C-alpha cells in the first residue's frame, strides 16, 4: 500500500526523501533509550551450543579394502576420516560450482545478446578463448573436478554420494552465492563478485585437501589434486580480472 501526502489540497505519492525522513523520525520516537539486555538469550544460545549434536558423521567405508585401509591408518595415528570428510566437502563444492557457472553463463548469454554485458578482458592465459568460451571451459573443469573427486573417494573405500558433515556445511554456506547469480535482478558485476567469493574459498579448500592427502601418504590422489589446483588458480585469476574490469569501467552500464 502506497503512502500518500496531502498539502495545498493535493494528494500524491510520498517521495523517497519524505519516506527517509519519516523512518528517521520513527526511529527517534520508538527506539529504546538503552541497548536491550541480551543476557537471557545469550544463556539460551550457550545451552544450545553445548547440548547440540554434530551436523553428521563420516559414513563407514563402503568396501572391505577401505575398511582395512582405514583401520591401518588409525593404528598409525592418522585421521582418514578427516581426509574423506574434506573430499566430500570438495565434491559438494565442485558440484555447486558447476551449477554456479551454469547460472553465470545463462545470464551472460542474455546480457550479451542485448548488448548489456559490458567490457571484460580476455582470460589471462594462452587459450585465446573469448569470454563466453572461457566461462564454458571453467564450468566444464569444475564438473571434471567433481568427477575426479568422486573417483578419489571411491579409491579410499568411501561413498561419493554420501553427504559428509563438511559437505553439508559448505552446501549451506554456498547457497547464498547461487541465489545471487540466479537472481534476475543482479548485474553481471554483482554475479561475478559472488563467483569470486566462491573461487577464493575453493582455492583455500584445495590447498587444505592437498595437505591432508600428502599427510595420509596418498600420492596418487595428491597428484590429481595438484592438477585441479592449478586450474582453480587460473579460474581465480580470470574471475578477479573480470570483476576489476567491470568495477573500473569508465561509464556505468547495465552490467555494473
Secondary structure, 3 states (H helix, E strand, C coil): CCCEEEECCEEEECCHHHHHHHHHHHHHHHCCCCCCCCHHHHHHHHHHHHHCCCCCCCCCCCCHHHHHHHHHHHHCCCCHHHHHHHHHHHHHHHHHHHHHHHHHHHHHHHHHHCCCCCCCCCCCCCCCCCHHHHHHHHHHHHHHHHHHHHHHHHHCCCCCCCCCHHHHHHHHHHHHHHHHHHCCCCCHHHHHHHHHHHHHHHHHHHHHHHHHHHHCCCHHHHHHHHHHHHHHHHHHHHHHHHHHHHHCCCCCCCCC
